Amino acid sequence: MRAPRSRIAFGLAALLLMAAGARAQSLIELYESARAHDATWQAAQAQHEATLARAEQARAGLLPQVGLQAGISRTEADIRTDAGTGPRNFNTQQIGVQATQPIYRPANLATYEQGKRQHEIARAQLALAEQDLIVRVSQAYFDVLAAQDTLRLVQAQKAAVGEQLAAAKRNFELGNATVTDTREAEARHDIVVAQEIAAANELQVRRLALDQLVGRSGTAPLPLAEPVVLPAPAQGDIAGWVAQAEASHPALAQARLALDVAGLEIDKARAGHKPAIDATLGYSVVNNPQGVIDSAMRTRIHAAQVGVQLTMPLFAGFAIENRVKETIALEDQARAQLADARRSVTQATQAAFLGLQAGAGQVRALEAAEASSQSALDANRMGYQVGVRINIDVLNAQSQLYQTKRDLAVARYNLLMGQLRLRQAAGTLTAEDLRPVNAALAAVAQSSR
């Protein structure tokens, strides 16, 4: 049993030395690294650029269309007249420029208006992607810190259980305790060793996840400064946060714009019944060096045309009517999706606000519980020394204390994440919101003093 445990202890020591030797990074530093590396964020940026380009395409339907046409042809004819029969072969060369300017095309105008909405939708989508990146980086950052705290506290608990095991053995040898105390301490020690192995593995997994997200190897997040001073909780009441979410959440803005786009799609469909009017302008040159079919005289024609063209649809096999029905149904769908998005945002904001309030209360309760658990452990140790408590009482008190410490550490990280998640739920989260959280980290706090 001793050899495997020694190897495990050596591996854990090496892990801690590696973590201590690495240069620690702040939350903002790792967030900036993630912006340059994360594939999900880069894909969102590429989608944003593609959407902007697609939106600009809609402008083309209102601008002039200019085309160049050129060609050469060979004509071989066999001409038969009363005077006889003879061949007539000649070449024709032509080149021309044709320009068309839409004057009245309601479908093109609706497409242009849709393009402007698509531009705004792209901005909303990018804002949502940025908020998601902030939360993902922060969560991965605090997951590593929580795993580090768990491993550190498990190792501290193992050391305390080891001391209690040694005390039980001494008391047994002196005849002041039974062998049961020793067996209980050994069992608890073995349990803590197993927990230590699991905690070390969890820390490695969390580190790998953070490394992958930020594109670095051997990341070492800065811990919270001691004494721990968390940022002040978000101000306001739940109704105010919900109102803010309904007014500015990018998901709601996107849904509203999608409803506008659906309404404009109806206008495009109805435009199928309307005429289209275009102004045309052209210039062409036709050269016949061997003449034309009825004359061998060389000709060269320069022609310019200007005019107005009207196109009026009369019957399209009921395609336009059914297209209108389709777009009206799609508008109803977009309206329902907007209502669903509004309810989802409201619920998420309320849940985030209540979770933040509960998290703050949990931190305060666990801070009190930590002090109470420490007092209970001290009392049980004193009672064990004077013989009014047994060994299992001390072991249980130790376990309670270290479990409370772990719960408190996790609750603090959850509270910090709750601040960010509330702003994400309200749609107002930006990179600037990381600064108060970053200020609670150790190195930042030290540099400010």
C-alpha positions as CSV (number, residue, x, y, z in Angstrom):
1,M,0.0,0.0,0.0
2,R,2.8,2.4,0.8
3,A,4.6,2.3,-2.6
4,P,1.5,3.2,-4.7
5,R,0.6,6.0,-2.3
6,S,4.2,7.4,-2.5
7,R,4.0,7.4,-6.2
8,I,0.6,9.2,-6.1
9,A,2.0,11.7,-3.6
10,F,5.0,12.3,-5.9
11,G,2.7,12.9,-8.9
12,L,0.6,15.4,-6.9
13,A,3.7,17.2,-5.7
14,A,4.9,17.5,-9.3
15,L,1.6,18.8,-10.4
16,L,1.6,21.5,-7.7
17,L,5.2,22.5,-8.6
18,M,4.2,22.9,-12.2
19,A,1.3,25.0,-11.3
20,A,3.4,27.2,-9.0
21,G,6.2,27.5,-11.5
22,A,3.9,28.8,-14.3
23,R,3.2,32.5,-14.6
24,A,-0.3,33.1,-13.4
25,Q,-2.7,34.9,-15.7
26,S,-5.6,37.1,-14.9
27,L,-9.1,36.6,-16.1
28,I,-8.9,39.5,-18.6
29,E,-5.6,38.2,-20.0
30,L,-7.0,34.8,-20.7
31,Y,-10.2,36.3,-22.2
32,E,-8.1,38.2,-24.7
33,S,-6.3,35.0,-25.6
34,A,-9.6,33.3,-26.1
35,R,-10.8,36.0,-28.5
36,A,-7.7,35.3,-30.7
37,H,-8.0,31.5,-30.5
38,D,-11.5,30.2,-29.8
39,A,-13.0,28.5,-32.9
40,T,-16.6,29.2,-31.9
41,W,-15.9,33.0,-31.6
42,Q,-13.9,33.1,-34.8
43,A,-16.8,31.3,-36.6
44,A,-19.2,33.9,-35.2
45,Q,-17.0,36.7,-36.5
46,A,-16.9,35.0,-40.0
47,Q,-20.7,34.6,-40.0
48,H,-21.0,38.3,-39.0
49,E,-18.9,39.4,-42.0
50,A,-20.8,37.1,-44.3
51,T,-24.1,38.5,-43.1
52,L,-22.9,42.1,-43.6
53,A,-21.9,41.2,-47.2
54,R,-25.2,39.5,-47.8
55,A,-27.0,42.6,-46.5
56,E,-25.1,44.9,-48.9
57,Q,-26.1,42.7,-51.8
58,A,-29.7,43.9,-51.4
59,R,-28.6,47.4,-52.5
60,A,-27.8,46.1,-56.0
61,G,-31.5,45.9,-56.9
62,L,-31.8,49.7,-56.7
63,L,-28.6,50.6,-58.5
64,P,-28.0,50.6,-62.3
65,Q,-27.0,47.4,-64.0
66,V,-24.5,47.9,-66.8
67,G,-23.4,45.1,-69.2
68,L,-21.0,44.9,-72.2
69,Q,-22.0,42.6,-75.1
70,A,-19.7,41.7,-78.0
71,G,-19.9,39.1,-80.7
72,I,-18.8,38.0,-84.2
73,S,-20.7,35.8,-86.5
74,R,-20.3,34.3,-90.0
75,T,-23.2,34.0,-92.4
76,E,-23.1,31.7,-95.4
77,A,-26.2,32.0,-97.6
78,D,-27.3,30.6,-100.9
79,I,-29.4,33.2,-102.7
80,R,-31.8,32.2,-105.4
81,T,-33.4,34.8,-107.6
82,D,-35.0,34.9,-111.1
83,A,-31.6,35.9,-112.4
84,G,-29.9,32.8,-111.0
85,T,-28.4,31.3,-107.9
86,G,-25.2,32.4,-106.1
87,P,-23.5,32.2,-102.7
88,R,-23.4,35.2,-100.3
89,N,-21.0,34.9,-97.4
90,F,-20.2,37.7,-95.0
91,N,-19.0,38.4,-91.4
92,T,-20.8,40.5,-88.8
93,Q,-19.0,42.2,-85.8
94,Q,-20.9,43.9,-83.0
95,I,-20.2,45.4,-79.6
96,G,-22.5,47.3,-77.3
97,V,-23.1,48.6,-73.8
98,Q,-26.5,48.3,-72.2
99,A,-27.5,50.1,-68.9
100,T,-30.7,49.5,-66.9
101,Q,-31.9,51.7,-64.0
102,P,-34.8,50.4,-62.0
103,I,-37.5,53.1,-61.6
104,Y,-40.3,51.2,-60.0
105,R,-39.6,47.8,-58.6
106,P,-41.4,47.3,-55.2
107,A,-39.8,43.9,-54.7
108,N,-36.3,45.3,-55.0
109,L,-37.2,48.1,-52.5
110,A,-38.5,45.5,-50.0
111,T,-35.3,43.4,-50.5
112,Y,-33.2,46.6,-49.8
113,E,-35.1,47.2,-46.5
114,Q,-34.6,43.5,-45.6
115,G,-30.9,44.0,-46.1
116,K,-30.8,46.9,-43.6
117,R,-32.5,44.6,-41.0
118,Q,-30.1,41.8,-41.8
119,H,-27.3,44.2,-41.0
120,E,-28.7,44.8,-37.5
121,I,-29.4,41.1,-37.0
122,A,-25.7,40.5,-37.7
123,R,-24.7,42.9,-35.0
124,A,-27.1,41.3,-32.5
125,Q,-25.7,37.8,-33.3
126,L,-22.2,38.9,-32.8
127,A,-23.1,40.5,-29.4
128,L,-24.6,37.2,-28.3
129,A,-21.5,35.3,-29.4
130,E,-19.3,37.8,-27.5
131,Q,-21.4,37.4,-24.3
132,D,-21.2,33.6,-24.7
133,L,-17.4,33.8,-24.9
134,I,-17.1,35.9,-21.8
135,V,-19.2,33.4,-19.8
136,R,-17.4,30.4,-21.2
137,V,-14.0,31.8,-20.4
138,S,-15.0,32.9,-16.9
139,Q,-16.6,29.5,-16.1
140,A,-13.6,27.6,-17.3
141,Y,-11.3,30.0,-15.3
142,F,-13.3,29.5,-12.0
143,D,-13.6,25.7,-12.6
144,V,-9.8,25.5,-12.5
145,L,-9.7,27.6,-9.3
146,A,-12.5,25.5,-7.7
147,A,-10.6,22.3,-8.6
148,Q,-7.4,23.8,-7.1
149,D,-9.1,24.6,-3.9
150,T,-10.7,21.2,-3.7
151,L,-7.3,19.5,-4.1
152,R,-5.7,21.8,-1.6
153,L,-8.4,21.3,1.0
154,V,-8.4,17.5,0.5
155,Q,-4.6,17.5,1.0
156,A,-5.0,19.6,4.2
157,Q,-7.7,17.2,5.3
158,K,-5.4,14.2,4.7
159,A,-2.7,15.8,6.8
160,A,-5.2,16.4,9.6
161,V,-6.5,12.9,9.4
162,G,-2.9,11.7,9.4
163,E,-2.3,13.5,12.7
164,Q,-5.5,12.1,14.2
165,L,-4.4,8.6,13.1
166,A,-1.0,9.1,14.8
167,A,-2.7,10.3,17.9
168,A,-5.1,7.3,17.9
169,K,-2.1,4.9,17.6
170,R,-0.3,6.6,20.5
171,N,-3.4,6.4,22.7
172,F,-3.9,2.7,21.8
173,E,-0.3,1.9,22.7
174,L,-0.7,3.8,26.0
175,G,-3.9,1.9,26.6
176,N,-6.1,5.1,26.6
177,A,-8.1,4.1,23.5
178,T,-9.3,1.0,21.7
179,V,-8.1,-0.3,18.4
180,T,-11.4,0.9,16.9
181,D,-10.1,4.5,17.0
182,T,-7.1,3.4,14.9
183,R,-9.2,1.5,12.4
184,E,-11.6,4.4,12.0
185,A,-8.8,6.8,11.4
186,E,-7.2,4.5,8.9
187,A,-10.5,4.1,7.0
188,R,-11.0,7.9,6.9
189,H,-7.4,8.3,5.8
190,D,-7.9,5.9,2.9
191,I,-11.1,7.7,1.9
192,V,-9.3,11.0,1.8
193,V,-6.5,9.5,-0.3
194,A,-9.1,8.4,-2.8
195,Q,-10.6,11.8,-2.8
196,E,-7.2,13.3,-3.4
197,I,-6.7,11.2,-6.5
198,A,-10.0,12.2,-7.8
199,A,-9.4,15.9,-7.1
200,A,-6.0,15.8,-8.8
201,N,-7.6,14.2,-11.9
202,E,-10.4,16.8,-11.9
203,L,-7.9,19.6,-11.8
204,Q,-6.0,18.2,-14.8
205,V,-9.2,17.9,-16.8
206,R,-10.3,21.5,-15.9
207,R,-6.8,22.8,-16.9
208,L,-7.0,21.0,-20.2
209,A,-10.4,22.6,-20.9
210,L,-9.1,26.0,-20.1
211,D,-6.0,25.5,-22.2
212,Q,-8.0,24.5,-25.2
213,L,-10.4,27.4,-24.8
214,V,-7.7,30.1,-24.6
215,G,-5.1,28.5,-26.9
216,R,-2.4,28.2,-24.2
217,S,-0.7,25.3,-22.5
218,G,-0.1,25.3,-18.7
219,T,-2.6,28.0,-17.9
220,A,-2.4,29.1,-14.2
221,P,-5.4,31.3,-13.2
222,L,-4.8,33.8,-10.4
223,P,-6.7,32.9,-7.2
224,L,-8.9,35.2,-5.2
225,A,-7.0,37.7,-3.1
226,E,-6.8,37.1,0.7
227,P,-8.8,38.2,2.5
228,V,-11.6,37.5,0.0
229,V,-13.5,40.7,-1.0
230,L,-16.1,40.0,-3.7
231,P,-17.5,42.7,-5.9
232,A,-20.6,44.4,-4.8
233,P,-23.7,42.5,-6.0
234,A,-25.7,44.0,-8.9
235,Q,-28.1,46.8,-7.9
236,G,-31.7,47.1,-8.7
237,D,-34.8,44.9,-8.3
238,I,-36.0,42.0,-10.4
239,A,-38.5,44.2,-12.3
240,G,-35.8,46.6,-13.3
241,W,-33.6,43.9,-14.7
242,V,-36.5,42.3,-16.6
243,A,-37.3,45.7,-18.1
244,Q,-33.7,46.2,-19.1
245,A,-33.6,42.8,-20.7
246,E,-36.8,43.5,-22.7
247,A,-35.4,46.8,-23.9
248,S,-31.8,45.8,-24.9
249,H,-31.3,42.0,-25.1
250,P,-29.7,41.1,-28.5
251,A,-31.9,38.0,-28.8
252,L,-35.0,40.1,-28.6
253,A,-33.6,42.6,-31.0
254,Q,-32.9,39.8,-33.4
255,A,-36.4,38.4,-33.1
256,R,-38.0,41.8,-33.6
257,L,-35.8,42.3,-36.7
258,A,-36.7,38.9,-38.0
259,L,-40.4,39.8,-37.7
260,D,-39.7,43.0,-39.7
261,V,-38.0,40.9,-42.4
262,A,-40.9,38.5,-42.5
263,G,-43.3,41.4,-43.0
264,L,-41.2,42.7,-45.8
265,E,-41.2,39.3,-47.4
266,I,-45.0,39.6,-47.7
267,D,-44.5,42.9,-49.5
268,K,-42.1,41.2,-51.9
269,A,-44.6,38.4,-52.6
270,R,-47.4,40.9,-53.2
271,A,-45.2,42.8,-55.6
272,G,-45.5,39.9,-57.9
273,H,-48.8,41.4,-59.1
274,K,-47.4,44.9,-59.6
275,P,-45.6,46.3,-62.7
276,A,-41.9,46.9,-63.0
277,I,-40.6,50.0,-64.7
278,D,-37.0,50.4,-65.8
279,A,-35.1,53.1,-67.7
280,T,-32.8,51.7,-70.4
281,L,-29.8,53.2,-72.1
282,G,-27.7,51.5,-74.8
283,Y,-25.0,52.1,-77.3
284,S,-23.9,49.6,-80.0
285,V,-21.6,49.3,-83.0
286,V,-22.3,46.8,-85.8
287,N,-19.7,46.3,-88.5
288,N,-20.3,44.3,-91.7
289,P,-17.0,44.4,-93.6
290,Q,-18.4,42.2,-96.5
291,G,-21.8,43.9,-96.5
292,V,-25.1,42.3,-95.6
293,I,-27.2,39.6,-97.2
294,D,-28.7,41.8,-99.9
295,S,-25.8,44.2,-100.4
296,A,-22.0,43.7,-100.8
297,M,-21.4,47.3,-99.6
298,R,-19.5,47.5,-96.4
299,T,-21.6,48.9,-93.5
300,R,-20.8,50.2,-90.1
301,I,-23.7,51.2,-87.9
302,H,-23.5,53.3,-84.7
303,A,-26.7,53.2,-82.7
304,A,-27.8,54.7,-79.3
305,Q,-31.0,53.8,-77.6
306,V,-32.8,55.3,-74.6
307,G,-36.2,54.3,-73.3
308,V,-38.5,53.2,-70.6
309,Q,-39.5,49.6,-70.3
310,L,-42.7,48.4,-68.6
311,T,-43.2,44.8,-67.5
312,M,-46.7,43.8,-66.2
313,P,-47.4,40.3,-64.9
314,L,-50.8,39.0,-66.0
315,F,-51.0,35.4,-64.8
316,A,-48.4,33.2,-63.1
317,G,-50.5,30.0,-62.4
318,F,-51.5,31.2,-58.9
319,A,-47.8,31.1,-57.8
320,I,-48.0,34.7,-56.5
321,E,-51.2,34.1,-54.5
322,N,-49.7,31.0,-52.8
323,R,-46.4,32.8,-52.2
324,V,-48.4,35.5,-50.4
325,K,-50.1,32.9,-48.2
326,E,-46.8,31.3,-47.4
327,T,-45.1,34.6,-46.3
328,I,-48.1,35.5,-44.1
329,A,-47.8,32.1,-42.3
330,L,-44.1,32.7,-41.9
331,E,-44.8,36.2,-40.4
332,D,-47.1,34.5,-37.9
333,Q,-44.2,32.1,-37.1
334,A,-41.8,35.0,-36.6
335,R,-44.3,36.7,-34.3
336,A,-44.7,33.5,-32.2
337,Q,-40.9,33.2,-32.1
338,L,-40.6,36.8,-30.8
339,A,-43.1,36.1,-28.1
340,D,-41.3,32.9,-27.1
341,A,-37.9,34.8,-27.1
342,R,-39.5,37.5,-24.8
343,R,-40.8,34.9,-22.4
344,S,-37.4,33.0,-22.4
345,V,-35.4,36.2,-21.8
346,T,-37.8,37.2,-19.0
347,Q,-37.6,33.8,-17.3
348,A,-33.8,33.6,-17.7
349,T,-33.4,37.1,-16.2
350,Q,-35.6,36.4,-13.2
351,A,-33.8,33.1,-12.6
352,A,-30.4,34.7,-12.8
353,F,-31.5,37.5,-10.4
354,L,-32.9,35.1,-7.9
355,G,-29.9,32.8,-8.2
356,L,-27.6,35.7,-7.6
357,Q,-29.5,36.7,-4.5
358,A,-29.5,33.2,-3.2
359,G,-25.8,32.8,-4.0
360,A,-25.0,35.9,-1.9
361,G,-27.0,34.5,1.0
362,Q,-25.3,31.1,0.6
363,V,-21.9,32.7,0.8
364,R,-22.8,34.5,4.0
365,A,-24.2,31.4,5.5
366,L,-21.2,29.3,4.6
367,E,-18.8,31.9,6.0
368,A,-20.7,31.6,9.3
369,A,-20.8,27.8,9.0
370,E,-17.0,27.8,8.4
371,A,-16.4,29.6,11.7
372,S,-18.9,27.3,13.5
373,S,-17.3,24.2,12.0
374,Q,-13.8,25.3,13.1
375,S,-15.1,25.9,16.7
376,A,-16.8,22.5,16.7
377,L,-13.5,20.8,15.5
378,D,-11.5,22.6,18.2
379,A,-14.1,21.5,20.9
380,N,-14.0,17.9,19.7
381,R,-10.2,17.8,19.7
382,M,-10.2,19.2,23.3
383,G,-12.9,16.7,24.3
384,Y,-10.9,13.8,22.7
385,Q,-7.8,14.8,24.7
386,V,-9.7,14.8,28.0
387,G,-11.6,11.6,27.2
388,V,-15.2,13.0,26.7
389,R,-15.2,12.6,22.9
390,I,-14.2,9.6,20.8
391,N,-12.0,9.6,17.7
392,I,-14.9,9.4,15.2
393,D,-16.3,12.6,16.6
394,V,-13.0,14.4,15.7
395,L,-12.9,12.8,12.3
396,N,-16.5,13.8,11.6
397,A,-15.8,17.4,12.7
398,Q,-12.7,17.5,10.4
399,S,-14.7,16.2,7.5
400,Q,-17.5,18.8,8.2
401,L,-15.0,21.7,8.3
402,Y,-13.2,20.8,5.1
403,Q,-16.5,20.1,3.3
404,T,-17.7,23.6,4.4
405,K,-14.5,25.2,3.2
406,R,-14.9,23.5,-0.2
407,D,-18.6,24.5,-0.4
408,L,-17.7,28.1,0.5
409,A,-15.0,28.3,-2.2
410,V,-17.4,27.0,-4.8
411,A,-20.2,29.3,-3.6
412,R,-17.9,32.3,-4.0
413,Y,-17.0,31.4,-7.6
414,N,-20.7,30.8,-8.3
415,L,-21.5,34.2,-7.0
416,L,-19.0,35.8,-9.3
417,M,-20.4,33.8,-12.2
418,G,-23.9,34.8,-11.1
419,Q,-23.0,38.5,-11.6
420,L,-21.9,37.8,-15.1
421,R,-24.8,35.5,-15.9
422,L,-27.3,38.1,-14.7
423,R,-25.9,40.6,-17.1
424,Q,-25.9,38.0,-19.9
425,A,-29.5,37.2,-19.2
426,A,-30.3,40.9,-19.4
427,G,-28.3,41.3,-22.6
428,T,-25.9,43.9,-21.2
429,L,-22.8,41.8,-20.6
430,T,-19.6,43.2,-22.1
431,A,-15.9,42.7,-21.5
432,E,-15.8,45.7,-19.2
433,D,-17.9,43.7,-16.7
434,L,-14.9,41.5,-16.2
435,R,-12.9,44.3,-14.6
436,P,-14.6,44.2,-11.2
437,V,-14.2,40.4,-11.1
438,N,-10.6,40.7,-12.2
439,A,-10.0,43.2,-9.4
440,A,-10.8,40.5,-6.8
441,L,-7.9,38.4,-7.9
442,A,-4.7,38.2,-5.9
443,A,-2.2,39.8,-8.2
444,V,-4.5,42.6,-9.2
445,A,-5.3,43.3,-5.5
446,Q,-1.6,43.4,-4.7
447,S,-0.6,45.7,-7.5
448,S,-3.3,48.2,-6.4
449,R,-1.9,48.5,-2.9
